Amino acid sequence: TPSLTVANEPVLAFTQGSPERDALEKALKDLKGRTEAIPCVVGDEEVWTSDVRYQVSPFNHGHKVAKFCYADKALLNRASEAALAARKEGDLKPVADRAQIFLKAADMLSGPRRAEVLAKTMVGQGKTVIQAEIDAAAELIDFFRFNAKFAVELEGQQPLSVPPRPNSVVSRGREGGNVVLWKPSDTAMLASSAVYRILREAGLPPNIIQFVPADGPTFGDTVTSSEHLCGINFTGSVPTFKHLWKQVAQNLDRFRTFPRLAGGKGPSPGTLPSPMGAGEGGGQRRCTLSRLWHLHPSAALYKVGSRELSTPAEDFGTFFSAVIDAKEIFGPVLTVYVYPDDKYKETLRLVDSTSSYGLTGAVFAQDKDVVQEATTMLRNFLAGDLDRLISRVFRVIGSIVGEALGSICSTGTNDKPGGPHYVLRWTSPQVIKETHEPLGDWRYSYMQ
C-alpha cells in the first residue's frame, strides 16, 4: 500500500532576534501603506469587472490592503466552463502526481513564503503573530501535507477480488481531481490571493481552481443552479449554510449527481485558563470558547483585565482580551454561567441541552472520577470533540491536523477535517470489475 510520511508543522516562537521574526517584521514593513490589486482569475486570465471593492485593515480602516472586484453571473458561468474543460485532464492525472503539487506548496509555505502569508493575514485580518502562525502557516501546511497523505493511502485501499474477476477502485475527483470555483472571503482577500498564487507556483495546472471573489448571494445562486455542481465546502454562518442547502434541494432534479455539502462554535465547562480560548483568536477561530460553566466567577475573570489590546502588526506583545458579557454573540465574547457546587449534575444536563452549537468542549477537574462522570453524562453531548483535562494548567483547545475535528447539529456536518474521512467526502469511488474468461454456458450448475 503506498503511503507518505508527514508530520505536523512546528509552530515557530518568533522570539527577539530569531530569523522568523526578522523575516516577518520585514514583510510587515513592506505591506505598510500598500494596496495590492487582486483580479479575478478565470480561464487562466486576470479579469477585472466594474464592481470594484476594497479590503481594509480591521485595526486601521484608513489602510486599504487590497483592491479586488466581484465576478458577476456571466463571469462565474465562464469560470465554470473553463473549469469543466480542464476537469478531464486533471482528473486523469495520477493521485501521487497531484499530491506532489500540494506537498510542494506546503514546502513553499513552510519556508520562503511563510513571512509573506503571515504578514498579509495579520494586516488583513487583525490576527496576532501566534494566531496567524497557527492558522495561516502551520495548519494550512498540515492540511496540504496530511490530505495528500490520506489521498495517496486511500488510493491504495482496494476491494476484495474473487477469481476470476479482480476488482479495483478508481477514486475520481480527489487531491486536485476536482475543479473548483474558489470564492474567497472579502475580509481575507489579501491572504487568500497569496495562497492561490503559491498553489499555482507549486504546479497547480491552469483552470483547476478559478479564483472568483463575488457577492455571496450571486455566487450561491449561480453555483447551485449548475447541473455540474458536485459539492459545496463552506465555512460561515449557519443561516447562509442552510440557505445554500435549501437551494441545492430545490435544484436537485437538474444535477448530474447528488452534491456533497460540508460546513462548519464551542461550549466548555472550564476553569482559570479558559478565557484565553475566548479572546485570543479575536473571534476568528472555529474553536473559540463561547460558554463557560464555572463555580467561582472571580477565579474566571481575575486575569482577563491584564491582557493587552493593541495593533498586532506593530506590537508583537498584543493579546486580544476577552469581553465578559451576559449576551452570547458571534465573536470574541465569553458567556459565563456560575453554578452552585451542589448543582453539578444538573449543570451537566444543562450543558447538554443549552445550545445546538458545540464544536468542541472540555472538562477541567483534578478528580479522575469527576472527569469520568462528566464524560459519561456528556456522551451524547453536541460537541464532536471533548477534551478531558485533569489539571488547571491547560486551556480549551481544538485539535491539530491529523486529529479528526468536527461536530454535528448546527455546528456542522461532522466531516472531521484533518482526518482521513474528510478526503473521502470529496471523492467519488468507482469500482471496476475485470474478467479474462468468457461466460461459457449460460446455465447454472443445478440446471444441468
C-alpha atoms as one frame of an Amber mdcrd trajectory, in Angstrom:
protein
   0.000   0.000   0.000   1.527   3.368  -0.999   1.990   5.852   1.812   3.579
   9.178   2.654   5.297  10.065   5.917   4.310  13.504   7.153   4.462  15.317
  10.493   2.794  18.360  11.962   4.496  21.631  11.080   6.265  23.125  14.127
   4.766  26.392  15.389   7.575  28.931  15.421   8.183  31.093  18.506   9.115
  34.453  16.868  11.387  35.390  19.769  13.524  38.522  19.650  16.363  38.144
  17.150  15.044  34.916  15.616  15.207  34.524  11.800  11.431  34.062  11.534
  10.779  37.284  13.483  13.197  39.285  11.371  11.584  37.975   8.174   8.076
  38.738   9.450   8.967  42.271  10.529  10.400  42.927   7.061   7.251  41.528
   5.394   5.038  43.708   7.595   7.125  46.754   6.748   6.756  46.004   3.020
   2.963  45.968   3.374   2.711  49.257   5.261   0.529  51.702   3.345   0.386
  49.387   0.333  -2.755  48.367  -1.580  -2.456  45.139  -3.560  -4.501  44.737
  -6.747  -6.242  41.335  -6.837  -8.197  40.495 -10.014 -10.444  37.533 -10.656
  -8.589  34.666 -12.334 -10.842  32.929 -14.860  -9.711  30.735 -17.738  -6.109
  31.375 -16.689  -6.645  35.093 -17.365  -6.727  38.009 -14.957 -10.115  39.694
 -15.271 -11.365  42.974 -13.834 -15.023  43.927 -13.635 -16.575  47.318 -12.888
 -17.698  46.172  -9.406 -14.518  47.164  -7.536 -14.219  46.548  -3.797 -11.600
  47.057  -1.089 -10.410  45.084   1.900  -9.446  47.378   4.767  -7.255  46.549
   7.709  -9.546  45.855  10.696  -7.372  47.885  13.053  -6.658  50.714  10.590
  -9.660  51.425   8.385  -7.715  54.094   6.537  -5.446  51.425   5.073  -6.921
  49.646   2.066  -4.843  46.476   1.988  -6.406  45.042  -1.172  -8.319  46.228
  -4.216 -10.400  43.490  -5.837 -13.526  43.081  -7.935 -16.656  40.949  -7.823
 -17.329  38.415 -10.536 -20.831  38.769 -11.949 -23.053  35.863 -13.001 -21.733
  35.838 -16.557 -18.124  35.655 -15.375 -18.983  32.918 -12.864 -20.569  30.863
 -15.639 -17.480  31.452 -17.760 -15.356  30.248 -14.842 -17.452  27.084 -14.587
 -16.994  26.378 -18.293 -13.219  26.891 -18.079 -13.001  24.621 -15.037 -15.067
  21.856 -16.632 -12.911  21.964 -19.764  -9.853  21.275 -17.589 -11.506  18.608
 -15.454 -10.956  15.580 -17.677  -7.209  16.019 -17.898  -6.885  16.959 -14.241
  -8.917  14.012 -13.022  -6.870  11.526 -15.066  -3.621  12.743 -13.524  -2.304
  10.110 -11.070  -3.125  10.803  -7.440   0.545  10.659  -6.453   1.369  13.361
  -9.023  -1.482  15.568  -7.830  -0.358  15.108  -4.233   3.120  16.358  -5.107
   1.682  19.761  -6.038   0.245  20.223  -2.560   3.388  18.893  -0.905   5.445
  21.458  -2.820   3.001  24.224  -1.847   3.379  23.142   1.787   7.171  23.380
   1.493   6.888  26.867   0.000   4.591  27.958   2.828   6.895  26.392   5.388
   9.934  28.176   4.009  10.300  31.160   1.679   6.636  32.276   1.585   5.805
  31.912   5.277   6.525  35.517   6.296   4.512  36.891   3.357   1.368  34.895
   4.179   1.663  35.626   7.910   2.084  39.364   7.335  -0.892  39.516   4.981
  -3.005  37.585   7.490  -2.032  39.908  10.328  -2.553  43.143   8.373  -5.677
  41.977   6.570  -7.426  40.067   9.348  -6.034  41.537  12.542  -4.552  38.291
  13.812  -1.725  38.298  16.325   1.603  36.708  15.477   0.799  33.403  17.147
  -2.737  33.171  15.757  -1.521  33.871  12.232   1.270  31.337  12.689  -1.147
  28.670  13.906  -3.811  29.250  11.257  -2.216  30.656   8.119   1.079  28.784
   8.338   1.166  25.632  10.458  -2.420  24.456   9.988  -2.580  25.191   6.263
   0.753  23.448   5.742  -0.565  20.463   7.682  -3.777  20.323   5.649  -1.807
  20.279   2.399   0.527  17.533   3.639  -1.928  15.334   5.517  -4.624  15.450
   2.855  -2.013  14.486   0.264  -1.008  11.574   2.507  -4.602  10.467   3.073
  -5.344  10.662  -0.665  -2.374   8.530  -1.627  -3.127   5.968   1.069  -6.804
   5.827   0.181  -5.859   5.108  -3.408  -4.045   2.017  -2.152  -7.127   0.574
  -0.449  -8.598  -1.895  -2.920 -11.730  -4.050  -2.665 -11.793  -7.822  -2.285
 -11.206  -9.671  -5.521 -12.880 -13.011  -6.171 -11.276 -15.008  -9.003 -11.605
 -14.946 -11.890 -12.741 -11.295 -11.661 -10.165  -8.993  -9.995 -11.651  -5.743
  -8.672 -10.082  -2.314  -8.396 -11.168   1.135  -7.260 -10.559   4.395  -9.073
 -11.117   7.389  -6.808 -12.323  10.184  -9.025 -12.099  13.841  -8.032  -9.574
  13.770  -5.242  -6.497  15.846  -4.366  -6.727  18.008  -7.472  -9.072  15.800
  -9.479 -11.960  18.114  -8.735 -12.188  21.504 -10.371 -13.090  24.377  -8.075
 -14.640  27.819  -8.042 -12.971  29.481  -5.058 -14.912  32.421  -3.616 -12.543
  33.913  -1.036 -13.922  35.928   1.869 -13.887  39.702   1.363 -12.173  40.083
   4.747  -9.428  37.574   3.916  -8.790  38.524   0.296  -5.149  39.528   0.709
  -4.028  36.270   2.338  -6.265  34.131   0.104  -4.731  35.587  -3.033  -1.248
  34.828  -1.708  -2.170  31.185  -1.089  -3.726  30.880  -4.546  -0.531  32.181
  -6.160   1.542  29.723  -4.137  -0.579  26.829  -5.397  -0.102  27.964  -8.976
   3.634  28.354  -8.495   3.743  24.871  -6.959   2.463  23.421 -10.227  -1.327
  23.536  -9.996  -2.457  23.471 -13.641  -4.397  26.415 -15.096  -8.171  26.329
 -14.663  -8.243  23.686 -11.925  -9.078  26.476  -9.472 -10.905  29.596 -10.626
 -10.260  32.496  -8.218 -13.553  34.399  -8.200 -14.375  36.947  -5.486 -18.113
  37.518  -5.686 -21.225  38.719  -3.945 -22.399  35.870  -1.712 -25.990  35.526
  -2.977 -24.904  35.904  -6.609 -22.263  33.204  -6.193 -24.652  30.885  -4.352
 -27.449  31.310  -6.883 -25.079  30.660  -9.778 -23.292  27.559  -8.499 -26.411
  25.907  -7.095 -28.132  26.222 -10.463 -25.314  24.491 -12.355 -26.026  20.904
 -13.372 -22.352  20.097 -12.800 -22.313  21.024  -9.092 -20.702  18.197  -7.133
 -20.217  19.779  -3.731 -20.026  22.899  -1.598 -17.293  23.338   1.008 -18.489
  26.166   3.232 -17.371  27.899   6.406 -19.555  30.728   7.688 -22.858  31.466
   9.336 -25.483  28.786   9.852 -28.279  30.776   8.134 -26.154  31.084   4.990
 -25.271  27.391   5.041 -28.929  26.429   5.460 -29.857  28.755   2.608 -27.324
  27.057   0.326 -28.601  23.648   1.390 -32.179  24.666   0.523 -31.041  25.955
  -2.848 -29.359  22.636  -3.589 -32.515  20.777  -2.584 -34.691  22.970  -4.785
 -32.444  22.277  -7.785 -31.957  18.568  -7.104 -33.610  17.442 -10.316 -31.145
  19.310 -12.502 -27.893  17.948 -11.016 -25.971  15.088 -12.574 -25.182  13.756
  -9.117 -26.138  14.429  -5.510 -23.917  17.326  -4.368 -21.978  16.891  -1.135
 -22.267  19.741   1.338 -19.766  20.208   4.119 -19.782  23.091   6.566 -18.691
  24.032   9.790 -18.670  27.447  17.875 -17.624  25.515  21.283 -19.120  25.264
  24.805 -16.839  24.401  27.668 -17.161  23.600  31.337 -13.917  25.282  32.332
 -11.587  26.879  34.863  -8.864  29.549  35.005  -7.194  29.399  31.589 -10.459
  29.243  29.643 -10.812  32.989  28.860  -7.668  32.608  26.729  -9.687  30.417
  24.396 -12.438  33.020  24.178 -10.479  36.116  23.210  -7.113  35.060  21.866
  -8.385  34.316  18.370 -10.223  37.604  18.022 -13.430  35.765  17.129 -11.855
  34.173  14.042 -11.432  30.587  15.208 -13.944  27.790  14.881 -12.940  26.517
  18.320 -13.385  29.853  20.059 -14.705  29.360  23.586 -18.180  30.856  23.885
 -19.687  29.391  27.067 -18.015  28.942  30.450 -19.670  26.986  33.264 -17.848
  27.862  36.458 -18.135  27.553  40.218 -16.311  30.804  41.028 -16.715  33.812
  38.713 -13.913  35.772  40.342 -11.446  32.995  39.526 -12.552  33.001  35.921
 -12.201  36.733  35.497  -9.236  37.843  37.531  -6.633  37.514  34.772  -8.667
  38.881  31.892  -8.081  42.550  32.675  -4.296  42.159  32.480  -4.259  41.211
  28.799  -3.202  43.829  26.309  -5.120  45.154  23.329  -3.062  46.801  20.628
  -2.157  46.757  16.933  -0.901  43.223  16.151   1.199  44.242  13.161   3.221
  46.709  15.238   3.174  45.274  18.750   4.077  41.580  18.979   3.064  41.634
  22.651  -0.596  42.038  21.763  -3.152  39.697  23.304  -6.795  40.319  22.399
  -8.604  40.128  25.719 -11.994  38.525  26.070 -15.079  40.570  26.856 -17.306
  39.200  29.591 -20.996  39.880  28.994 -24.405  38.349  29.546 -25.413  38.023
  25.900 -23.914  35.459  23.550 -22.873  36.813  20.155 -20.721  35.564  17.306
 -17.304  36.968  18.174 -14.678  37.070  20.926 -17.283  37.183  23.666 -17.497
  34.748  26.550 -20.765  33.894  28.294 -20.192  32.867  31.927 -22.684  30.686
  33.818 -21.981  30.365  37.544 -23.448  27.229  39.109 -23.605  26.158  42.770
 -21.481  23.202  43.845 -24.492  21.047  44.732 -25.983  21.524  41.257 -23.068
  19.973  39.370 -25.006  17.131  37.747 -27.942  19.366  36.916 -25.480  21.761
  35.303 -24.043  18.978  33.172 -27.521  18.234  31.897 -27.958  21.950  31.206
 -24.692  21.964  29.244 -26.052  19.153  27.121 -29.303  20.932  26.308 -28.418
  24.640  26.195 -27.470  25.128  22.566 -27.415  23.421  19.218 -23.810  24.588
  18.766 -20.895  22.634  20.125 -17.789  22.008  18.030 -15.524  21.292  20.965
 -15.881  21.091  24.720 -13.647  20.490  27.712 -13.955  19.211  31.259 -11.461
  20.624  33.761 -11.049  18.760  37.048  -8.426  17.290  39.357 -10.550  14.283
  40.298 -10.462  11.479  37.728 -13.832  10.173  38.904 -15.407  13.569  38.282
 -13.923  13.649  34.796 -15.230  10.151  34.052 -18.687  11.002  35.380 -18.828
  14.144  33.254 -17.633  12.221  30.211 -20.368   9.628  30.711 -23.115  12.199
  31.202 -21.922  14.151  28.151 -21.528  11.079  25.982 -24.195  12.365  23.604
 -23.021  15.932  24.077 -23.317  18.009  20.907 -19.573  18.632  20.829 -17.824
  16.441  18.309 -14.608  16.608  20.309 -14.427  16.516  24.105 -11.175  17.340
  25.888 -10.681  15.619  29.241  -8.260  17.822  31.144  -7.285  16.633  34.609
  -5.410  19.770  35.563  -5.729  23.522  35.970  -2.890  24.407  33.647  -4.440
  23.552  30.303  -6.642  25.733  28.169  -9.533  24.858  25.917  -8.233  23.756
  22.542  -9.498  22.342  19.297  -7.151  19.958  17.578  -4.247  19.789  15.201
  -4.360  18.384  11.698  -4.091  14.624  11.875  -6.671  14.533  14.621 -10.271
  14.495  13.474 -12.164  17.687  14.362 -15.812  18.259  13.603 -19.274  18.172
  15.093 -22.933  17.720  14.357 -26.184  19.661  14.741 -25.887  23.367  13.943
 -22.111  23.355  14.262 -21.568  21.495  11.025 -21.747  18.269   9.088 -19.134
  16.449  11.215 -16.897  15.522   8.304 -13.805  15.620  10.542 -11.362  17.806
   8.565  -7.812  16.859   9.421  -8.585  13.153   9.329  -8.731  10.612   6.502
 -12.550  10.630   6.462 -12.626  14.167   5.111 -10.809  13.277   1.906 -13.459
  10.673   1.126 -16.107  13.399   1.345 -14.759  14.909  -1.869 -14.211  11.641
  -3.689 -16.407   9.539  -5.934 -15.010   5.972  -5.851 -15.558   3.869  -8.941
 -15.243   0.088  -8.674 -14.009  -1.647 -11.831 -14.538  -5.369 -12.313 -12.345
  -7.149 -14.825 -12.606 -10.645 -16.260 -10.400 -12.584 -18.672 -12.599 -15.654
 -19.095 -15.708 -15.962 -21.260 -19.010 -16.754 -19.634 -19.377 -20.116 -21.338
 -22.617 -21.957 -20.662 -25.334 -19.609 -19.511 -26.910 -22.270 -17.312 -26.098
 -22.638 -13.596 -24.784 -25.998 -12.401 -28.065 -27.024 -10.787 -29.838 -26.529
 -14.120 -27.675 -29.036 -15.938
